[in-house]
Amino acid sequence: MIVSVLYPNHDGAKFDASYYKAKHAELAKEIWQPERVELIEGQAPGGGAAPFALIAHFHFASPESMGQAMANPRISELQADVPNFTDITPTIMVGRAL
């Protein structure tokens, strides 16, 4: 199972990718304990604005392990950290690789 967190870009959006990588993603790893994490920083071909500032994929071994991660009482720490690096409201998608 994969939990994808997408940060859609918009004019004037604040997103600190360095903070996300160094602090927020590390906090998410500590709390959720995924098998693997992929961070994709948005870049637009041709120099325009990227449609997403960042997309993070958190890979879990099973639906049960993902459910345990999402039920962790420390999840409020992750939510409280979001204003430290962005003003973007993230979109969360749960899925599986095909």
N, C-alpha and C positions, 0 to 999 in steps of 0.2 A: 504494500500500500504506500501511496505517496501523498503527503500533504504539501500542496504548492501554495506559496504565499506570493501574491502578485501585487506589485506597487505600481498602479497605472500613473503614468506621467501626465502632467498638465502644466499649462503656462504658470510660471511662478512657483512651481512645486519645490519644496525643500526636501532634499534627500542626501544624507551623508553616508556614502557607500563605505568609506573607511571605518566609520563608527560601527556600521552594521556588521562588517566583516570581523572587526576586532572585538566587539563587545556583544552586540545583540545575537549574532549567530552563535557565538560561544555560549551565551546564556541559554539559548534554545537547545543546543546540544547537551548541555548539562542537565536541563530540566526534562527534555523529551527523550534523550538517549536514542536517537535514530541510528540505523545501521550506516547510513551515508547521507551526506548533504551536498547539494550542488547549488552554487550561487552564480546567477547569470546577470551581469550588469548590462543594462540596455545601451545599445549603440545603434544609431540610425544610419543606414547607408545613404551616402550623399550629403551628410552633414546636418540634416534636420534634427528635430527632437525625436528621441526614441519613444515608442509607444508605452514602454514600461521602464521605470527607473531601475528596477531590480525584480528578479523572480528567484525565489528560493524554493528548492525541492528537498523535502525531508523524507527519506526513504525508510520504511519500517518493514520488518520481516513478515508481519501478518496484520490482519485487521485487529486482532486482540492486542498486539503490542502498540498499535497506533491508538486504540481506545484507552489503554493504560496511560499513554503519554498525554492525551488530551484531558484525562481526568486528574492529572497531577495537580494538587492544590497550589503549586508554585506558578501555575500558568498566569496568575494575576501579575507576577513579577515581569513576565514578558510583555503583557499589555501595558503595564506602567512605564516600561522602557521606551515604547514607540515614540513618544514626543521628543525623546533625546536625539533622534536621527531623522525624523520625517514629520510632515504635516499631511501626508497622503494616507487616506483610509485604505488599508489593504483589502484585497479580495482573496478569500481562501477557497481552494478547490481540493477536494479529496478524490483520488483516482488510482488507477493501476496502470502499469506499463503494458503495452500490447506487444 
